[in-house]
């Protein structure tokens, strides 16, 4: 006789098997023009909500003055450091898992997930411990000026406490997308983002915590997101099984995850370095310039989130079909994504550029220098937005197909190899206006790397497809 517990387990396994079949059918058989939007839209929504609560911190804190706004801008680099702890493992695991699932190797995919998850938690914990131990030197290194250092310490404190969960969130987000569960990922990120927007005014004004309140609201929201994201893994509602027993520190898993994901790690690392350098230059000019550049960065997160969300929806589709040897779908997905990204970049550039003054006034108040620098930087980055959108698609194609070198070159271009060499030159020649223009020019320069890499990748796909046709004809 079957016990009630065994009966429940039978139905859970049956439902899980049905869900797995549906997700694989989605990735391999549904029209590309439908499957990529299905994967991308939940991710875009989640990223947009994430951008909203990142901007919400800046908006509510801006009422405390320019120095407080500058402090939040400085601590954006801390978020990048935490992202660096988890993004390498997240992106590498996403790419590898998508290809493994395409091949039907679910067991190894679960090992990749578990290994990446617990390593990310460890790295996040290490960052938390060292950050708290060396708090003052850390915020100074990130670019805090003497007038905003106190606020920077307040904001960093609670965010560091949530670092282990934030790093693990990156892995769970990416791995849910790799198996076609973008909606689950959206719910986890989205609910935390909405909660943060609600908690910000309560903690900052009602509880009178000031800048520390914005940090506490962010930390609590990240914990809630963690709880939501881990739920499908703990209840076996995902294709993958997250367990400490599935940790497998094999050479194959570590090398593949790190080699592919290192592009994301270096991108985050260079983003931190670039932010430190530009914060230092802007802070030496004035807190108004520092705040203007920081607010522009937060505002441009909206179009960047749409671009990144769309690219993240495209990447597992390309990787899954590459692993399943559906090269025709890989080519189709790249062409479709390139067209949509460029068109979307043009539309967003026009909309954001037209209303740049009105947007920046929400944060600048009566600070004319902050207004001028922020609006100028927004408009210049809008001019380069279509280029940034297409380069992001080429980058995601490299990640999805496991081209570690191409992914590394493109991931490190925008805020590294194409950014740092021109930063001091533009700042020296044009002062504050030069600082405002450096990111836009770096986006344009990244096109020089993207074009030849795109040609190499399309040839690789075409060659694989031709070899497949020849082997079938024999």
Secondary structure, 3 states (H helix, E strand, C coil): CCCHHHHHHHHHHHHHHHHHHHHHHHHHHCCHHHHHHHHHHHHHHHHHHHHHHHHHHHHHHHCCCHHHHHHHHHCHHHHHHHHHHHHHHHHHHHHHHHHHHHHCCHHHHHHHHHHHHHHHHHHHHHHHHHHHHCHHHHHHHCCCCCCCHHHHHHHHHHHHHCHHHHHHHHHHHHHHHHCCCHHHHHHHHHHHHHHHHHHHHHHHHHCCCCHHHHHHHHHHHHHHHHHHHHHHHHCCCCCCCCCHHHCCCCHHHHHHHHHHHHHHHHHHHHHHHHHHHHHHHHHHHCHHHHHHHHHHHHHHHHHHHHHHHHHHHHHHHHHHHHHCCCHHHHHHHHHHHHHHHHHHHHHHHHHHHHCHHHHHHHHHCCCHHHHHHHHHHHHHHHHCHHHHHHHHHHHHHHHHCCCHHHHHHHHCHHHHHCCHHHHHHHHHHHHHHHHHHHHHHHHHHCHHHHHHHHHHHHHHHHHHHHHHHHHHHC
